[in-house]
Amino acid sequence: MYYHIKNKIIKPFNSIKKNLIIYNSKKNWIIFLKNLIALTKAKKLSNGNKIKAIRFYNFYGIKLKNTYAHQYYTSITGQFYENYIPDDIFHSVILPKFNNSVQWPALLDKNLYDRLFENFSQPKYIIKNINGYFYSNNQLISLNQAISILNNQKEELIIKPSIRSGGGKMINFFKVKKSTTNYKNLKINDLFELYKKDFIIQEILDQCKILKELNPTSLNTLRVLSFFRNNDVVILSTVLRMGGKDSRIDNYGKGGSICGVEDTGYLKSNSYKENGEITNTSPSGLKLDGILIPNFPKVTNMVKALHSKIPYFKIVSWDIALDINDAPVFIEYNTYAQGIDIHQITNGPLFGKFQDEILRSIFLN
């Protein structure tokens, strides 16, 4: 009787909570699209194209309440597709259906990567801080030991939050000399205090020749979107992210640029900036068309193997670098704020040939 009454009370509450989360997510992503439309001074979508988009989604039982995504993508690329995936629908409806939100916080901790993906190449870590505790070589160490280890490092290092570090937030580079870093001249302990807890310190990856030539100041990575389909992982889209001139990070929202990658590994001819600027060269001035990403099949094979380790998430965005020997290196993965705009700008509608299958599985089953 107790559990029957409890369920009758809790079930409506959970339903209200779920609907509120969906509403807030849609609202936030609509604001995101409106900001992009304003930033790029996006042209209005024609009434004919609005009707096409609405009819396309009506087929799947989706009432398209706005066409902001279609307006933005059509304006920046010059190509209209009725099957662009609206960012608000992707993040508020599609992702929650495919990705287990209960697992998000724990499995996205960068401090777990070497355990979760232990047989895959990754940047070497020097120090981890997990919930305020320091680790080296996966052994618990003291604060003084952590300071001593950093004091013995001669090369430049990178420090970043291990949880919720998207968008290049709090990613910094530093060298150590006599217990003092060259990041704001902070002592090592003061640097630790700045990050408080849940952060990771790693060696700097020396990237491959061609990617370094595109922009020498940043680690330029491949953002690969994969989908766990039945008993197989398929690649939906790949985008090269390049840092802006003199920037240390390749983040698109911080002055970086993006370029689509063909299935063959060749770069497409145009790169895009968030402000709507389009060019056919890299930040360093290299012509993009005709450049081949080294070992691209190894990149996609790595992503497929990585994704098979985390079946809790059906749609995942992976950041993959290439080291000095052109070998793929896993940097990080995202399951929540996946930034689908960079894919649809460079490679067209998000789900490609799998779109009907994916939309049917969510909205018609």
C-alpha beads as a LAMMPS data file, in Angstrom:
LAMMPS data file: protein, C-alpha beads

365 atoms
364 bonds

1 atom types
1 bond types

-500.0 500.0 xlo xhi
-500.0 500.0 ylo yhi
-500.0 500.0 zlo zhi

Masses

1 110.0

Atoms # bond

1 1 1 0.000 0.000 0.000
2 1 1 2.848 2.387 0.944
3 1 1 4.627 1.929 -2.396
4 1 1 1.362 2.270 -4.327
5 1 1 0.614 5.605 -2.659
6 1 1 4.245 6.720 -3.029
7 1 1 4.238 5.974 -6.764
8 1 1 0.953 7.832 -7.257
9 1 1 2.508 10.908 -5.654
10 1 1 5.997 10.708 -7.206
11 1 1 5.034 9.770 -10.779
12 1 1 3.178 13.055 -11.561
13 1 1 5.974 15.013 -9.862
14 1 1 8.643 13.321 -12.025
15 1 1 6.555 14.006 -15.136
16 1 1 6.298 17.703 -14.258
17 1 1 10.040 17.821 -13.532
18 1 1 10.860 16.172 -16.880
19 1 1 8.630 18.569 -18.815
20 1 1 10.185 21.539 -17.034
21 1 1 13.699 20.373 -17.963
22 1 1 12.647 19.970 -21.609
23 1 1 11.021 23.411 -21.621
24 1 1 14.110 25.107 -20.160
25 1 1 16.434 23.274 -22.534
26 1 1 14.390 24.318 -25.571
27 1 1 14.239 27.889 -24.312
28 1 1 18.019 28.083 -23.815
29 1 1 18.819 26.649 -27.239
30 1 1 16.333 28.968 -28.932
31 1 1 18.155 31.877 -27.273
32 1 1 21.431 30.375 -28.523
33 1 1 20.119 30.309 -32.109
34 1 1 18.717 33.818 -31.871
35 1 1 22.113 35.066 -30.701
36 1 1 23.816 33.383 -33.672
37 1 1 21.265 34.893 -36.044
38 1 1 22.002 38.339 -34.610
39 1 1 25.786 37.794 -34.593
40 1 1 25.905 36.734 -38.247
41 1 1 23.114 39.067 -39.382
42 1 1 21.409 36.009 -40.863
43 1 1 19.046 36.564 -43.774
44 1 1 15.378 35.775 -43.249
45 1 1 14.141 32.384 -44.397
46 1 1 11.695 32.519 -47.278
47 1 1 8.073 31.567 -46.556
48 1 1 8.388 28.721 -49.060
49 1 1 11.361 27.231 -47.204
50 1 1 9.620 27.701 -43.853
51 1 1 6.680 25.659 -45.148
52 1 1 9.021 22.925 -46.454
53 1 1 10.741 22.627 -43.076
54 1 1 7.449 22.531 -41.174
55 1 1 6.005 19.874 -43.515
56 1 1 9.159 17.754 -43.237
57 1 1 8.869 17.602 -39.452
58 1 1 5.101 17.201 -39.531
59 1 1 5.710 13.812 -41.191
60 1 1 7.407 12.658 -37.976
61 1 1 4.697 14.123 -35.768
62 1 1 6.837 17.086 -34.734
63 1 1 5.222 20.486 -34.588
64 1 1 8.027 22.837 -35.603
65 1 1 7.313 25.964 -33.568
66 1 1 10.176 27.989 -35.062
67 1 1 12.571 27.835 -38.007
68 1 1 15.518 29.645 -36.403
69 1 1 17.904 26.748 -37.074
70 1 1 16.913 26.594 -40.735
71 1 1 17.312 30.354 -41.016
72 1 1 20.777 30.337 -39.445
73 1 1 22.203 27.362 -41.346
74 1 1 20.732 28.462 -44.674
75 1 1 22.077 31.977 -44.280
76 1 1 25.622 31.033 -43.274
77 1 1 26.045 28.233 -45.842
78 1 1 23.855 29.502 -48.663
79 1 1 22.169 26.064 -48.816
80 1 1 18.674 25.230 -47.616
81 1 1 17.854 21.729 -46.392
82 1 1 14.437 20.954 -44.958
83 1 1 16.044 18.269 -42.797
84 1 1 18.429 20.433 -40.792
85 1 1 18.145 19.281 -37.174
86 1 1 17.032 22.211 -34.972
87 1 1 19.400 22.653 -32.021
88 1 1 16.525 22.993 -29.547
89 1 1 14.947 19.700 -30.659
90 1 1 18.299 17.891 -30.690
91 1 1 19.256 18.875 -27.146
92 1 1 15.843 18.772 -25.477
93 1 1 14.312 15.703 -27.151
94 1 1 16.790 13.623 -29.171
95 1 1 19.759 13.544 -26.794
96 1 1 17.707 12.624 -23.694
97 1 1 16.225 9.707 -25.668
98 1 1 19.614 8.393 -26.764
99 1 1 22.013 9.299 -23.952
100 1 1 21.701 8.127 -20.348
101 1 1 21.710 11.352 -18.324
102 1 1 22.306 9.460 -15.065
103 1 1 25.760 8.453 -16.329
104 1 1 26.780 11.904 -17.628
105 1 1 28.459 13.414 -14.545
106 1 1 30.642 10.456 -13.609
107 1 1 31.755 9.061 -16.957
108 1 1 32.626 12.492 -18.367
109 1 1 35.248 13.119 -15.681
110 1 1 38.561 13.523 -17.519
111 1 1 40.330 12.000 -14.536
112 1 1 38.754 8.660 -15.421
113 1 1 39.801 8.628 -19.078
114 1 1 43.001 6.633 -18.599
115 1 1 41.021 3.917 -16.799
116 1 1 37.945 3.994 -19.006
117 1 1 39.966 4.011 -22.244
118 1 1 43.195 2.491 -20.972
119 1 1 44.307 0.899 -24.247
120 1 1 44.002 4.084 -26.286
121 1 1 46.658 6.734 -26.829
122 1 1 46.045 9.828 -24.667
123 1 1 48.116 12.799 -23.469
124 1 1 50.189 11.792 -20.446
125 1 1 48.882 13.167 -17.179
126 1 1 51.183 14.442 -14.426
127 1 1 48.743 15.217 -11.614
128 1 1 45.058 14.517 -11.060
129 1 1 42.846 16.140 -8.481
130 1 1 39.698 14.147 -7.772
131 1 1 37.256 15.700 -5.306
132 1 1 40.177 17.487 -3.618
133 1 1 42.512 14.471 -3.467
134 1 1 45.761 14.374 -5.449
135 1 1 46.887 11.407 -7.542
136 1 1 49.978 10.542 -9.561
137 1 1 50.364 7.258 -11.447
138 1 1 46.876 6.513 -10.079
139 1 1 48.263 6.504 -6.550
140 1 1 46.991 8.793 -3.798
141 1 1 49.583 11.430 -2.892
142 1 1 49.805 14.411 -0.553
143 1 1 49.657 18.102 -1.456
144 1 1 53.390 18.432 -0.809
145 1 1 54.113 15.450 -3.057
146 1 1 52.004 16.996 -5.829
147 1 1 53.939 20.267 -5.500
148 1 1 57.248 18.378 -5.596
149 1 1 56.249 16.456 -8.740
150 1 1 55.331 19.667 -10.552
151 1 1 58.513 21.342 -9.356
152 1 1 60.499 18.691 -11.230
153 1 1 58.726 19.308 -14.549
154 1 1 60.870 21.122 -17.105
155 1 1 58.423 21.329 -20.023
156 1 1 55.262 23.370 -20.442
157 1 1 52.097 21.780 -19.036
158 1 1 48.337 22.241 -19.460
159 1 1 45.818 22.428 -16.624
160 1 1 42.052 22.191 -17.030
161 1 1 38.963 21.256 -15.049
162 1 1 38.201 17.545 -15.229
163 1 1 34.454 18.124 -15.001
164 1 1 32.376 20.606 -17.039
165 1 1 35.275 22.146 -18.941
166 1 1 33.517 22.707 -22.264
167 1 1 34.112 25.762 -24.434
168 1 1 37.766 26.092 -23.460
169 1 1 36.760 27.200 -19.958
170 1 1 39.662 27.480 -17.485
171 1 1 42.174 25.827 -19.808
172 1 1 45.611 27.293 -19.084
173 1 1 49.255 26.614 -19.922
174 1 1 52.210 27.054 -17.611
175 1 1 55.825 26.217 -16.805
176 1 1 57.283 25.800 -13.334
177 1 1 60.494 27.243 -11.913
178 1 1 61.368 27.118 -8.223
179 1 1 57.795 26.353 -7.112
180 1 1 56.402 29.268 -9.138
181 1 1 54.418 29.025 -12.363
182 1 1 54.522 31.522 -15.192
183 1 1 50.725 31.624 -15.184
184 1 1 50.053 34.962 -13.468
185 1 1 53.240 34.249 -11.496
186 1 1 51.255 31.978 -9.177
187 1 1 52.939 29.622 -6.748
188 1 1 52.047 25.978 -7.400
189 1 1 49.845 25.840 -4.311
190 1 1 48.070 29.046 -5.376
191 1 1 47.406 27.506 -8.789
192 1 1 45.850 24.528 -7.028
193 1 1 43.748 26.899 -4.931
194 1 1 42.558 28.664 -8.079
195 1 1 41.156 25.392 -9.473
196 1 1 40.017 24.196 -6.011
197 1 1 39.280 20.561 -6.974
198 1 1 38.528 18.232 -9.888
199 1 1 41.237 19.188 -12.363
200 1 1 43.956 17.497 -14.378
201 1 1 47.484 18.532 -15.372
202 1 1 48.929 16.988 -18.526
203 1 1 51.914 17.148 -20.821
204 1 1 51.534 19.204 -24.006
205 1 1 50.942 17.049 -27.072
206 1 1 53.285 17.637 -30.006
207 1 1 50.917 17.456 -32.974
208 1 1 51.497 16.265 -36.522
209 1 1 53.173 18.463 -39.136
210 1 1 50.191 19.253 -41.362
211 1 1 47.782 20.124 -38.531
212 1 1 50.422 22.296 -36.891
213 1 1 50.940 24.159 -40.162
214 1 1 47.232 25.074 -40.256
215 1 1 47.641 27.032 -37.004
216 1 1 50.892 26.529 -35.082
217 1 1 49.794 28.036 -31.739
218 1 1 46.876 25.672 -31.008
219 1 1 46.293 21.943 -30.810
220 1 1 43.989 21.520 -33.811
221 1 1 41.616 18.610 -33.354
222 1 1 39.091 16.543 -35.247
223 1 1 35.565 16.638 -33.812
224 1 1 34.029 13.297 -34.784
225 1 1 30.329 12.615 -34.243
226 1 1 29.455 8.933 -33.865
227 1 1 26.205 7.024 -33.484
228 1 1 25.790 3.643 -31.778
229 1 1 23.526 1.893 -34.278
230 1 1 22.312 -1.623 -33.462
231 1 1 25.556 -3.568 -32.876
232 1 1 27.734 -1.157 -34.801
233 1 1 29.120 2.360 -34.472
234 1 1 28.841 4.655 -37.490
235 1 1 30.458 8.014 -38.148
236 1 1 27.933 10.763 -38.833
237 1 1 30.231 13.739 -39.369
238 1 1 33.819 14.922 -38.931
239 1 1 34.944 18.526 -38.561
240 1 1 38.447 19.948 -38.203
241 1 1 38.689 22.645 -35.534
242 1 1 41.504 25.191 -35.780
243 1 1 42.421 27.864 -33.270
244 1 1 42.416 31.518 -34.190
245 1 1 45.647 33.340 -34.939
246 1 1 47.915 33.279 -31.830
247 1 1 45.269 31.335 -29.858
248 1 1 46.292 28.313 -27.770
249 1 1 42.900 26.568 -28.052
250 1 1 40.868 25.479 -31.087
251 1 1 37.453 26.380 -29.678
252 1 1 34.994 27.610 -32.334
253 1 1 33.286 29.950 -29.883
254 1 1 36.555 31.676 -28.971
255 1 1 37.715 32.862 -32.376
256 1 1 38.511 29.461 -33.882
257 1 1 37.435 28.197 -37.290
258 1 1 35.974 24.957 -38.597
259 1 1 36.294 22.965 -41.808
260 1 1 34.355 19.887 -42.872
261 1 1 36.175 16.621 -43.547
262 1 1 35.149 14.268 -46.350
263 1 1 34.785 10.530 -45.684
264 1 1 38.048 10.135 -47.593
265 1 1 39.897 12.325 -45.083
266 1 1 40.287 15.315 -47.403
267 1 1 39.379 18.754 -46.103
268 1 1 36.565 20.633 -47.755
269 1 1 37.327 23.924 -49.455
270 1 1 35.831 26.404 -46.945
271 1 1 36.319 27.227 -43.285
272 1 1 33.820 29.104 -41.143
273 1 1 33.989 31.361 -38.094
274 1 1 31.204 31.841 -35.583
275 1 1 30.672 35.416 -36.760
276 1 1 29.773 34.136 -40.235
277 1 1 33.127 34.811 -41.882
278 1 1 33.951 32.281 -44.626
279 1 1 37.392 31.707 -46.116
280 1 1 39.205 29.051 -48.153
281 1 1 42.366 29.178 -46.074
282 1 1 43.475 28.117 -42.601
283 1 1 44.304 30.710 -39.887
284 1 1 47.938 30.477 -41.022
285 1 1 46.965 31.128 -44.648
286 1 1 47.198 27.610 -46.112
287 1 1 44.670 26.730 -48.811
288 1 1 42.385 24.055 -47.341
289 1 1 41.151 22.314 -50.472
290 1 1 43.241 19.228 -51.227
291 1 1 44.738 18.781 -47.734
292 1 1 44.538 15.172 -46.548
293 1 1 44.225 14.329 -42.852
294 1 1 46.942 11.714 -42.155
295 1 1 45.736 8.270 -41.104
296 1 1 42.081 9.282 -41.263
297 1 1 40.837 5.642 -41.328
298 1 1 42.744 5.101 -38.063
299 1 1 40.940 8.113 -36.590
300 1 1 37.485 6.770 -37.433
301 1 1 38.420 3.252 -36.311
302 1 1 39.635 4.660 -32.994
303 1 1 36.350 6.514 -32.498
304 1 1 34.326 3.386 -33.231
305 1 1 36.375 1.396 -30.729
306 1 1 36.140 4.157 -28.111
307 1 1 32.375 4.445 -28.499
308 1 1 31.908 0.726 -27.998
309 1 1 33.292 1.193 -24.470
310 1 1 30.435 3.517 -23.425
311 1 1 27.144 2.077 -24.730
312 1 1 25.247 4.278 -22.255
313 1 1 25.464 7.013 -24.886
314 1 1 24.265 6.496 -28.476
315 1 1 25.374 9.883 -29.840
316 1 1 28.848 11.082 -28.859
317 1 1 31.206 13.843 -29.982
318 1 1 34.910 12.953 -29.855
319 1 1 37.967 15.210 -29.966
320 1 1 40.871 13.450 -31.628
321 1 1 44.352 14.884 -32.238
322 1 1 47.237 13.519 -34.298
323 1 1 50.672 13.240 -32.694
324 1 1 54.068 13.960 -34.245
325 1 1 54.008 10.491 -35.851
326 1 1 50.527 11.071 -37.356
327 1 1 48.971 8.618 -34.877
328 1 1 45.493 9.468 -33.475
329 1 1 45.328 10.553 -29.839
330 1 1 42.111 10.668 -27.812
331 1 1 41.625 14.057 -26.123
332 1 1 38.059 14.069 -24.760
333 1 1 34.437 13.244 -25.495
334 1 1 31.108 15.016 -25.043
335 1 1 27.624 13.612 -24.585
336 1 1 25.630 16.656 -23.513
337 1 1 26.452 20.052 -25.101
338 1 1 27.737 18.582 -28.339
339 1 1 27.741 21.651 -30.568
340 1 1 25.868 20.313 -33.589
341 1 1 26.124 23.691 -35.331
342 1 1 29.701 23.050 -36.475
343 1 1 28.609 19.821 -38.185
344 1 1 25.584 21.239 -39.976
345 1 1 27.488 24.310 -41.145
346 1 1 30.295 22.276 -42.687
347 1 1 28.686 18.935 -43.599
348 1 1 24.947 19.561 -43.936
349 1 1 22.036 17.939 -42.045
350 1 1 23.347 16.189 -38.954
351 1 1 22.237 12.595 -39.396
352 1 1 22.902 12.258 -43.129
353 1 1 21.722 8.974 -44.621
354 1 1 20.654 7.718 -41.175
355 1 1 18.226 10.579 -40.582
356 1 1 14.966 8.809 -41.416
357 1 1 15.957 5.790 -39.322
358 1 1 16.928 7.965 -36.347
359 1 1 13.887 10.255 -36.444
360 1 1 11.496 7.314 -36.860
361 1 1 13.042 5.532 -33.875
362 1 1 12.434 8.575 -31.672
363 1 1 9.168 10.067 -32.872
364 1 1 7.228 7.304 -34.653
365 1 1 7.914 4.241 -32.512

Bonds

1 1 1 2
2 1 2 3
3 1 3 4
4 1 4 5
5 1 5 6
6 1 6 7
7 1 7 8
8 1 8 9
9 1 9 10
10 1 10 11
11 1 11 12
12 1 12 13
13 1 13 14
14 1 14 15
15 1 15 16
16 1 16 17
17 1 17 18
18 1 18 19
19 1 19 20
20 1 20 21
21 1 21 22
22 1 22 23
23 1 23 24
24 1 24 25
25 1 25 26
26 1 26 27
27 1 27 28
28 1 28 29
29 1 29 30
30 1 30 31
31 1 31 32
32 1 32 33
33 1 33 34
34 1 34 35
35 1 35 36
36 1 36 37
37 1 37 38
38 1 38 39
39 1 39 40
40 1 40 41
41 1 41 42
42 1 42 43
43 1 43 44
44 1 44 45
45 1 45 46
46 1 46 47
47 1 47 48
48 1 48 49
49 1 49 50
50 1 50 51
51 1 51 52
52 1 52 53
53 1 53 54
54 1 54 55
55 1 55 56
56 1 56 57
57 1 57 58
58 1 58 59
59 1 59 60
60 1 60 61
61 1 61 62
62 1 62 63
63 1 63 64
64 1 64 65
65 1 65 66
66 1 66 67
67 1 67 68
68 1 68 69
69 1 69 70
70 1 70 71
71 1 71 72
72 1 72 73
73 1 73 74
74 1 74 75
75 1 75 76
76 1 76 77
77 1 77 78
78 1 78 79
79 1 79 80
80 1 80 81
81 1 81 82
82 1 82 83
83 1 83 84
84 1 84 85
85 1 85 86
86 1 86 87
87 1 87 88
88 1 88 89
89 1 89 90
90 1 90 91
91 1 91 92
92 1 92 93
93 1 93 94
94 1 94 95
95 1 95 96
96 1 96 97
97 1 97 98
98 1 98 99
99 1 99 100
100 1 100 101
101 1 101 102
102 1 102 103
103 1 103 104
104 1 104 105
105 1 105 106
106 1 106 107
107 1 107 108
108 1 108 109
109 1 109 110
110 1 110 111
111 1 111 112
112 1 112 113
113 1 113 114
114 1 114 115
115 1 115 116
116 1 116 117
117 1 117 118
118 1 118 119
119 1 119 120
120 1 120 121
121 1 121 122
122 1 122 123
123 1 123 124
124 1 124 125
125 1 125 126
126 1 126 127
127 1 127 128
128 1 128 129
129 1 129 130
130 1 130 131
131 1 131 132
132 1 132 133
133 1 133 134
134 1 134 135
135 1 135 136
136 1 136 137
137 1 137 138
138 1 138 139
139 1 139 140
140 1 140 141
141 1 141 142
142 1 142 143
143 1 143 144
144 1 144 145
145 1 145 146
146 1 146 147
147 1 147 148
148 1 148 149
149 1 149 150
150 1 150 151
151 1 151 152
152 1 152 153
153 1 153 154
154 1 154 155
155 1 155 156
156 1 156 157
157 1 157 158
158 1 158 159
159 1 159 160
160 1 160 161
161 1 161 162
162 1 162 163
163 1 163 164
164 1 164 165
165 1 165 166
166 1 166 167
167 1 167 168
168 1 168 169
169 1 169 170
170 1 170 171
171 1 171 172
172 1 172 173
173 1 173 174
174 1 174 175
175 1 175 176
176 1 176 177
177 1 177 178
178 1 178 179
179 1 179 180
180 1 180 181
181 1 181 182
182 1 182 183
183 1 183 184
184 1 184 185
185 1 185 186
186 1 186 187
187 1 187 188
188 1 188 189
189 1 189 190
190 1 190 191
191 1 191 192
192 1 192 193
193 1 193 194
194 1 194 195
195 1 195 196
196 1 196 197
197 1 197 198
198 1 198 199
199 1 199 200
200 1 200 201
201 1 201 202
202 1 202 203
203 1 203 204
204 1 204 205
205 1 205 206
206 1 206 207
207 1 207 208
208 1 208 209
209 1 209 210
210 1 210 211
211 1 211 212
212 1 212 213
213 1 213 214
214 1 214 215
215 1 215 216
216 1 216 217
217 1 217 218
218 1 218 219
219 1 219 220
220 1 220 221
221 1 221 222
222 1 222 223
223 1 223 224
224 1 224 225
225 1 225 226
226 1 226 227
227 1 227 228
228 1 228 229
229 1 229 230
230 1 230 231
231 1 231 232
232 1 232 233
233 1 233 234
234 1 234 235
235 1 235 236
236 1 236 237
237 1 237 238
238 1 238 239
239 1 239 240
240 1 240 241
241 1 241 242
242 1 242 243
243 1 243 244
244 1 244 245
245 1 245 246
246 1 246 247
247 1 247 248
248 1 248 249
249 1 249 250
250 1 250 251
251 1 251 252
252 1 252 253
253 1 253 254
254 1 254 255
255 1 255 256
256 1 256 257
257 1 257 258
258 1 258 259
259 1 259 260
260 1 260 261
261 1 261 262
262 1 262 263
263 1 263 264
264 1 264 265
265 1 265 266
266 1 266 267
267 1 267 268
268 1 268 269
269 1 269 270
270 1 270 271
271 1 271 272
272 1 272 273
273 1 273 274
274 1 274 275
275 1 275 276
276 1 276 277
277 1 277 278
278 1 278 279
279 1 279 280
280 1 280 281
281 1 281 282
282 1 282 283
283 1 283 284
284 1 284 285
285 1 285 286
286 1 286 287
287 1 287 288
288 1 288 289
289 1 289 290
290 1 290 291
291 1 291 292
292 1 292 293
293 1 293 294
294 1 294 295
295 1 295 296
296 1 296 297
297 1 297 298
298 1 298 299
299 1 299 300
300 1 300 301
301 1 301 302
302 1 302 303
303 1 303 304
304 1 304 305
305 1 305 306
306 1 306 307
307 1 307 308
308 1 308 309
309 1 309 310
310 1 310 311
311 1 311 312
312 1 312 313
313 1 313 314
314 1 314 315
315 1 315 316
316 1 316 317
317 1 317 318
318 1 318 319
319 1 319 320
320 1 320 321
321 1 321 322
322 1 322 323
323 1 323 324
324 1 324 325
325 1 325 326
326 1 326 327
327 1 327 328
328 1 328 329
329 1 329 330
330 1 330 331
331 1 331 332
332 1 332 333
333 1 333 334
334 1 334 335
335 1 335 336
336 1 336 337
337 1 337 338
338 1 338 339
339 1 339 340
340 1 340 341
341 1 341 342
342 1 342 343
343 1 343 344
344 1 344 345
345 1 345 346
346 1 346 347
347 1 347 348
348 1 348 349
349 1 349 350
350 1 350 351
351 1 351 352
352 1 352 353
353 1 353 354
354 1 354 355
355 1 355 356
356 1 356 357
357 1 357 358
358 1 358 359
359 1 359 360
360 1 360 361
361 1 361 362
362 1 362 363
363 1 363 364
364 1 364 365
